Amino acid sequence: MAESNCTRLVGYARVSTKDQETRMQIDALRAAGVQDIRQEKCSSVGARPELRKLLSELRHGDVLLVYKMDRIARSLKDLLQILESVKQAGASIRSLTEPLDTTGPIGLFIVQVLGAVAQLERGIIRERAIAGQIAAIKRGIVWGGRKPSLAPDQASMALEMRRQGKTQQEVADHFGVSRSTISRLDSPPKPRLYERRPVLAPYLSSK
């Protein structure tokens, strides 16, 4: 794809380890007419200072070229954030080996599809998380907070001792726990989990 004379091409190449080479990527970028090429050797999960610097230096009309999108992005979410940074700079991005080129309408359409896929993925994850919480509630599992200091049978025994007239401190000393632990046993039960998590209420209205 020919670029106009006023278009500045900027390339980015990355390999995951210091033992690997960026030569193939650089050769492909140079063949595409890129002279300004930034490169780094680091895993996608590590810091990418050259990429961060490159994105901050993009200007209106620039085109950022990469050999493959997985050389610049570590995930779909990361890719969308990078695409947004490029867009905010008034620049475009193009992959040499994939049909992603935001200089044209097809590439922009693909970005919109990727955004929709990401939104769908977030929705699926949210629904799975809610389903897991609901299943836990229905099994009587309470999430969050510290592990109880007393086992269920010990808690029952402690309450029985309280009914027999033992003070909270006496019961606490018997079990080797703090007085506040026994005090909590005497207190009214806490609201059920979904009452402390309003987002779950609509899913549990029939419970």
Secondary structure, 3 states (H helix, E strand, C coil): CCCCCCCCEEEEEEECCCCCCCHHHHHHHHHCCCCEEEEEECCCCCCCHHHHHHHHHCCCCCEEEECCHHHCCCCHHHHHHHHHHHHHCCCEEEECCCCCECCCHHHHHHHHHHHHHHHHHHHHHHHHHHHHHHHHHHCCCCCCCCCCCCCHHHHHHHHHHHHCCCCHHHHHHHHCCCHHHHHHHHCCCCCCHHHHCHHHHHHHCCC
